[in-house]
């Protein structure tokens, strides 16, 4: 089946929080997520399948680290008390159990976080391919894996870049790969190992046996923001006895990693492809807005969601408009550009003037 769409990289990992300002300040200081692409307070009217059938107001920001990598969508309910998970999230649970963060040098990064009294989970240790990484926990219980990566866009003297991928718990590896390898294009297996792994031992549930499949994309990332977003990886983890669904009996937007979002080109072709594979759009802003762009305050576009076989939410965003220099009224209309063509470096570098200082 021919794919008529392009995946332009991981745009962001959604993180539900209970204190928007406090959380964003922490993510700026520790991960350099200081470039504000858009910030919006509005009612989430289209996510009813995942918010109890009722629209809720929220405060959200899409923030990037311009050194390289995907961003965070930091998301807080307004007018509703967010529901914390009842039990600690463990490896083997179903959903996004960790976010991978890109660093230039693993030992220098470890030293930085150690000096900053971060909640480190063990020391740098090799994965099944012998590549060292380490884990840390943010103040809200979310786990991040620091991974050494190549291909940097800007040098801002920050120890880390942005999101480099995710760790996802799945119940059936082969069924899950229909989404992650076929639809999303992570078709290259970096390793497929089963056993007990020393690098996972410091994590909750990490001393159990797992099957780990690390996936990468064999094709070059394309799309308007591909120079910044760069290549990424997804690690699928399955246990003999899968754990709980992380968002069982909770709403999308409640604390934790709420979704994985991809920047895409040609949403209509993607929709057709997903339908044919049995993963229909659960949310489609174009259908809800009679084919018009969905206004996100300072940005606009077309977004949709599918679920993987275990209910993990995957978001797709086809960006139509973004602010480049909002103070001067400069907004970029991507619908007038050649589909899939990367934006020039100089335009992307202008985004640095959207940095937020703490």
Secondary structure, DSSP 8 states (H G I E B T S, - for coil): -----EEEEEEEEEEE-S-HHHHHHHHHHHH---EEEEEEEEEE-S-GGGTTTS-EEEEEEEEE-TTSSBEEEEEEEESS-----SS---TTSBEEEEEEEEES-HHHHHHHHHHTT-EEEEEEEE-TTS-EEEEEE-TTS-EEEEEE----S---S-SEEEEEEEEEE-S-HHHHHIIIIIIS---EEEEEEEE--GGGTTSTTTTS-EEEEEEE-SS---STTHHHH---EEEEEE-SS---BTTTTS-TTSSEEEEEEEEEE-HHHHHHHHHHTT---SEEHHHHTTT--EE-SS-EEEEEEEE-TT--EEEEEEEEEEEEEGGGTEEEEGGGS-TT----HHHHHHGGGGB---
